[in-house]
Amino acid sequence: MAAAQQRRKTRGPSVRVLLEYFMALLMLFFGVFIIFSEKLLGYDYFEGSWLITGAMQWAIGILFMLYGVFRAYRGHLLDKQSQWRRHHEEE
């Protein structure tokens, strides 16, 4: 029983924290892709789209990147909270 408790205390970040960080990276990637698709691919991926054109392309890309930063911040807070909880369970 003590070994199981010790393993639980020394674990790394939870799956939820890792998912938050992964989603943050994914959203950041999508934001960069939306903004710079023409330079990355050599052609405009969104050409012919009535929704994503010009300034709207920049706005949507920036929103994706801001959401990615928010997800990373939320993952960081969850990680700190779980570390704090594990620390106070030891006492």
C-alpha positions in Angstrom: 0.0 0.0 0.0 2.8 2.4 0.8 4.5 1.7 -2.5 1.3 2.6 -4.4 1.0 5.9 -2.5 4.6 6.7 -3.2 4.1 6.1 -6.9 1.1 8.3 -6.9 3.0 11.2 -5.2 6.0 11.0 -7.6 3.9 11.0 -10.8 4.5 13.6 -13.5 1.8 15.8 -15.0 -1.7 14.3 -15.3 -3.3 13.4 -18.7 -5.5 16.4 -18.5 -2.5 18.7 -18.2 -0.8 17.0 -21.1 -4.0 17.3 -23.1 -4.2 21.1 -22.4 -0.6 21.6 -23.6 -1.2 19.5 -26.7 -4.3 21.4 -27.6 -2.4 24.7 -27.0 0.3 23.7 -29.5 -2.4 22.5 -31.9 -4.2 25.8 -31.7 -1.0 27.8 -32.1 -0.1 25.7 -35.2 -3.5 26.3 -36.7 -3.2 30.1 -36.1 0.2 30.2 -37.7 -1.0 28.0 -40.6 -4.1 30.2 -41.2 -2.0 33.4 -41.3 1.0 32.1 -43.2 -0.5 29.4 -45.4 0.6 31.1 -48.6 4.2 31.3 -47.5 4.3 27.8 -46.0 2.6 26.0 -48.9 3.6 28.2 -51.8 -0.1 28.9 -52.6 -3.0 30.3 -50.6 -4.9 27.4 -49.1 -7.9 29.6 -48.4 -8.1 31.0 -52.0 -11.7 30.9 -53.2 -13.1 30.9 -49.7 -15.7 33.6 -49.1 -15.2 33.6 -45.3 -11.4 33.6 -44.8 -10.0 36.5 -46.9 -7.6 39.3 -46.2 -8.1 40.9 -42.8 -10.5 38.1 -41.7 -7.7 35.6 -42.3 -5.4 37.5 -39.9 -8.2 37.9 -37.3 -9.1 34.2 -37.3 -5.4 33.3 -37.1 -4.8 35.6 -34.2 -7.9 34.3 -32.4 -6.6 30.7 -32.8 -3.2 31.8 -31.4 -4.8 33.6 -28.4 -6.9 30.6 -27.7 -3.8 28.4 -27.8 -2.0 30.7 -25.3 -5.1 30.5 -23.1 -5.0 26.7 -23.2 -1.3 26.7 -22.3 -2.0 29.0 -19.4 -4.9 26.8 -18.2 -2.7 23.7 -18.4 0.0 25.5 -16.4 -2.5 26.4 -13.7 -3.8 22.8 -13.6 -0.3 21.6 -13.2 0.5 24.0 -10.4 -2.8 23.1 -8.7 -2.1 19.3 -8.8 1.5 19.9 -7.5 0.1 22.0 -4.7 -2.4 19.3 -3.9 0.2 16.5 -3.9 2.5 18.6 -1.7 -0.3 19.1 0.9 -1.4 15.5 0.8 2.1 14.6 2.0 1.7 16.5 5.3 
